[in-house]
Amino acid sequence: MRQQLISKRLDLLSSVLIVLVIFFLAGGCASQKKSIDPPLTLPESFSDTGSQITSDKWWTSFGDERLNSIIDSAMQDNFDLLTAWERLRESRAVVDRESSFLFPDLEATAGAEARRTGTDNSSQDSEILQLGLSSTYELDLWGRLRSAVEAEEFRADATFADFQTVALTLSAEITRTWYRLANARHQADLIEAQIETNETVLQLLKNRLQTQQVQGVDILRQEQLIEATREQRINAETRVETLQNQLAVLQGRSPQDSIDVMPSMLPEPAELPDTGIPLDLVERRPDVRFAFYSLMAADRDLASAISNQYPRITFSASAGTSAASAGDLFQTWALSFAGNLMAPIFYGGELRAEVDRNEAVKNQRLYEYGQTVLTAFQDVEDALVREEKQKEAIISIERQIDFANQAYRQLRLRYLNGDANYLDVITSLDDIQQLRRDLLTARLLLVEYRISLYRALAGSFETDMETAG
């Protein structure tokens, strides 16, 4: 009898395996991966390049240890970066969850039941103890489960690239804020010196007024220039304080906290960095990698949706025992093994619609990837052009200052000789002072364009979170 039972079970298992082979031969290629063609043709080179090799931590190229210290601190405490890190941990946990479906699950059950039966005059107590194990497993014939796992793995890679993008953006924002703060302090110092100059001129005018060598309206014009310059000082002081607040928040600190260190001067940009070739940039930039991994995840989602149209084969097994006492619990066992086939027949077009939806999503990610690559190239080219033109603009402003100084000296001499109106003199002085302020702003823009170039060319760098995690 026992041999017949075993023989029947083997026959059942053989039948299931035969069905499995038939469906495998019928649709086994459904889960095969397809190659993804590049969305555009990459150019061979950028319009300009240098020979300077830039570190992954590109901000160190400015040689400012205080800036380096601030960025290192922000990489541990900035809340946007911490949020991105937790998103990465979440995505990795999803990968582990989806991977669990590739393995059989195993559950244990235990139960105890007490019963009392009888009449008002007599009763009888009984107990039933139960133990059991059960397991189910889906055979991943067409790769549906594996495709789902791969999709989440690619999403985790994309989330990691997004984390690296946040870190890179944070480093660029801190560097910009740091040098904007340096510029604002320089502007405040320059304007203070201009106020002193204007007050000195005012005192000279007042002395000449006593000898009736100037008119009263000239005094008023000079005082108006002083007040206008004081307004500029107020604006510069406002920028200093707001930039200090911004720098504190970027470090994950309250804006009320004082800044431990302050920038002293704007740096002179080093030699133009080596821009490399566009293909290297595509492989290096984390935002481009994010778009690529998102595309690959969509491709795996599509493969999973296609596989979902095919039959599923699952196996289940269970073992259980029950007895009236713990001593008899393991005397008898009930064992079962089953194979199940579920084949979709009619879903009203739901499965096909899901395939079409995933295919459309994949195409979206493909075009987004192409646009991201193009934007990366534009970032580099724009930064190169802006830096080159800004150098020319600085030379132009310096020449304007030289001409304005010559005009001011001549107009002042003519005014003292009575041949010119003081309005021309004060206008010329105001032009000089404004040009000097413009020159500081122009030099800041040059630094910011170099930051943009570094940011456009930069890849990822390791943070303390990655080391600890």
Secondary structure as GFF3:
##gff-version 3
##sequence-region A 1 469
A	DSSP	alpha_helix	2	27	.	.	.	ID=ss1
A	DSSP	three_ten_helix	28	31	.	.	.	ID=ss2
A	DSSP	three_ten_helix	58	62	.	.	.	ID=ss3
A	DSSP	alpha_helix	65	77	.	.	.	ID=ss4
A	DSSP	alpha_helix	79	99	.	.	.	ID=ss5
A	DSSP	three_ten_helix	100	102	.	.	.	ID=ss6
A	DSSP	beta_strand	105	118	.	.	.	ID=ss7
A	DSSP	beta_strand	123	139	.	.	.	ID=ss8
A	DSSP	alpha_helix	144	210	.	.	.	ID=ss9
A	DSSP	alpha_helix	216	250	.	.	.	ID=ss10
A	DSSP	alpha_helix	278	284	.	.	.	ID=ss11
A	DSSP	alpha_helix	286	307	.	.	.	ID=ss12
A	DSSP	beta_strand	312	323	.	.	.	ID=ss13
A	DSSP	three_ten_helix	326	328	.	.	.	ID=ss14
A	DSSP	beta_strand	334	342	.	.	.	ID=ss15
A	DSSP	alpha_helix	350	416	.	.	.	ID=ss16
A	DSSP	alpha_helix	422	457	.	.	.	ID=ss17
A	DSSP	alpha_helix	464	468	.	.	.	ID=ss18
###
